[in-house]
Amino acid sequence: MAAAAAAEELSGRRGRGAEPGPGPGSPAGRAGLEGSPGGGRRVFSPAGEFREFSRRQLRDMERLFRQYDAGKDGFIDLMELKLMMEKLGAPQTHLGLKNMIKEVDEDLDSKLSFREFLLIFRKAAAGELQEDSGLHALARLSEIDVSTEGVKGAKSFFEAKVQAINESSRFEEEIKAEQEEKKKQAEELKQRKAAFKELQSTFKQ
């Protein structure tokens, strides 16, 4: 009887087949669909969808994306974006980082897939990003191989770099001016206190 039960259980397992793998809704399933260029049920072709960029530019963007995808899960989350912006020299507030992701987060998962990352550069090229936005800073400060863009692209790239340096210098000058002003005010206060003490000593005499 035990042998019959064992045979029945084995037959049942064969009928059910293999256990199901991760579905498209799971983290692994989602990463396979769009987390990296191509793969999964929904195939994503950067060269096919983002025809305005050369293959070399797309490779550079992918290299940049993978550089800051610390978790190697095919996404850049908020903390990874925070590190990226700090490395680029344009640190953002927590709210600023959330707004950066929100602007291109088409699937509303609060992180950037490679396709959404490319949307940043598409919007920048089309002039759809506000100049004071974090995404504009990301696109502007990212190192791009300008040899694929010709003279016009090289010019705009270096102009952007010069502008970033000028903005940084202006910011430093403003800080220096504020420090000088505070120093001047402290010196004036010190002089007033000294004059007041001298006046007090005169009255005491």
C-alpha positions in Angstrom: 0.0 0.0 0.0 2.9 2.3 0.8 4.4 1.6 -2.6 1.0 2.5 -4.3 0.9 5.8 -2.4 4.5 6.6 -3.4 3.7 5.9 -7.0 0.6 8.1 -6.9 2.6 11.0 -5.4 5.3 10.7 -8.1 2.6 10.7 -10.7 1.1 13.8 -9.3 4.5 15.6 -9.4 5.0 14.7 -13.0 1.5 16.1 -13.8 2.2 19.4 -12.1 5.5 19.9 -13.9 8.3 22.3 -12.8 7.8 25.0 -10.2 7.0 28.5 -11.8 9.9 31.0 -12.0 9.8 34.6 -11.0 6.9 36.5 -12.7 7.2 39.8 -14.5 5.9 41.6 -11.3 8.8 40.4 -9.2 12.0 42.4 -8.9 13.9 39.8 -10.9 11.2 39.8 -13.6 11.1 43.6 -13.8 14.8 43.9 -14.1 14.9 41.4 -16.9 12.2 43.3 -18.8 13.8 46.7 -18.8 16.5 47.0 -16.2 19.3 46.6 -18.8 19.4 47.1 -22.6 17.4 44.1 -24.0 16.3 40.9 -22.4 13.0 39.6 -21.1 9.6 39.6 -22.5 9.7 43.3 -23.4 12.8 43.8 -25.5 14.4 47.3 -25.3 16.7 48.4 -28.1 18.5 51.7 -27.3 19.8 52.1 -30.8 16.3 51.5 -32.2 14.4 53.8 -29.9 17.0 56.5 -29.3 18.1 57.1 -32.9 19.1 60.7 -32.2 22.2 59.3 -30.4 25.2 57.6 -32.0 26.1 54.1 -30.9 29.2 55.5 -29.3 27.2 58.0 -27.3 24.8 55.2 -26.2 27.8 53.1 -25.1 29.1 56.0 -23.1 25.7 56.5 -21.5 25.5 52.8 -20.7 29.0 52.9 -19.2 28.0 55.8 -17.0 24.8 54.1 -16.0 26.5 50.8 -15.0 29.2 52.8 -13.2 26.7 54.1 -10.7 24.4 51.0 -10.6 26.2 49.9 -7.4 23.7 47.1 -6.8 24.1 45.7 -10.3 20.4 45.2 -10.5 19.9 47.2 -13.7 18.5 50.2 -11.9 19.8 53.4 -10.3 17.9 54.0 -7.0 17.7 57.2 -5.0 20.9 56.5 -2.9 22.9 55.6 -6.1 21.6 58.8 -7.8 22.7 60.7 -4.7 26.2 59.3 -5.0 26.3 60.0 -8.7 25.3 63.7 -8.3 27.9 64.1 -5.6 30.6 62.6 -7.8 29.6 64.9 -10.7 29.9 67.9 -8.4 26.3 68.8 -8.2 24.9 67.4 -4.9 21.1 67.4 -4.5 18.7 67.5 -1.5 16.6 64.4 -0.8 13.6 66.2 -2.3 15.7 67.2 -5.3 16.7 63.6 -6.0 13.1 62.4 -5.7 12.0 65.1 -8.2 14.8 64.1 -10.6 13.6 60.5 -10.6 9.9 61.5 -10.8 10.5 63.5 -14.0 11.5 60.5 -16.1 10.1 57.6 -14.0 7.5 56.3 -16.4 6.8 53.0 -14.6 6.5 54.8 -11.2 8.9 52.4 -9.4 10.9 55.3 -7.8 14.2 54.4 -9.5 15.8 54.7 -12.9 16.0 52.0 -15.5 18.5 52.4 -18.3 15.7 53.5 -20.7 14.6 56.2 -18.2 18.2 57.2 -17.8 18.5 57.8 -21.6 15.3 59.9 -21.4 17.3 62.4 -19.4 19.7 62.9 -22.3 16.8 63.0 -24.8 15.1 65.7 -22.8 18.3 67.6 -22.4 19.0 67.5 -26.2 15.5 68.7 -26.9 15.8 71.6 -24.4 13.0 70.2 -22.2 14.9 70.4 -18.9 14.9 73.5 -16.7 18.5 74.9 -16.4 18.4 74.9 -12.6 17.1 71.3 -12.4 19.1 68.3 -11.2 18.6 66.4 -14.4 20.0 69.3 -16.4 23.1 69.3 -14.2 23.4 65.5 -14.6 23.3 65.7 -18.4 25.5 68.8 -18.5 28.2 67.5 -16.2 28.3 63.9 -17.5 31.5 63.1 -19.5 30.5 62.6 -23.2 32.8 61.6 -26.0 32.4 64.8 -28.1 34.2 63.3 -31.1 30.9 61.8 -32.3 29.1 65.1 -32.1 31.3 67.2 -34.4 32.4 70.8 -33.9 29.0 72.0 -32.9 28.6 69.3 -30.2 32.2 69.8 -29.0 31.6 73.5 -28.7 28.4 73.1 -26.7 30.1 70.5 -24.5 33.0 72.8 -23.6 30.7 75.8 -23.3 28.7 73.8 -20.7 31.9 72.9 -18.9 33.1 76.5 -18.8 29.6 77.6 -17.6 29.8 75.0 -14.8 33.2 76.3 -13.8 32.0 79.9 -13.9 29.0 79.0 -11.8 31.2 77.2 -9.3 33.6 80.2 -9.2 30.7 82.6 -8.7 29.3 80.5 -5.8 32.8 80.5 -4.2 33.0 84.3 -4.6 29.6 84.8 -3.0 30.7 82.6 0.0 33.9 84.6 0.3 32.1 87.9 0.1 29.7 86.7 2.9 32.6 85.7 5.0 34.3 89.0 4.5 31.1 90.8 5.4 30.7 88.8 8.6 34.4 89.4 9.4 33.9 93.2 8.9 30.7 93.2 11.1 32.6 91.3 13.8 35.5 93.8 13.7 33.1 96.8 13.9 31.3 95.2 16.9 34.7 94.6 18.6 35.6 98.3 18.0 32.3 99.5 19.4 32.7 97.4 22.5 36.3 98.7 23.0 35.0 102.3 22.5 32.2 101.7 25.0 34.7 100.3 27.6 36.9 103.3 27.1 34.0 105.6 27.6 33.0 103.7 30.8 36.5 104.1 32.2 36.5 107.8 31.5 33.2 108.2 33.5 34.7 106.2 36.4 37.6 108.6 36.6 
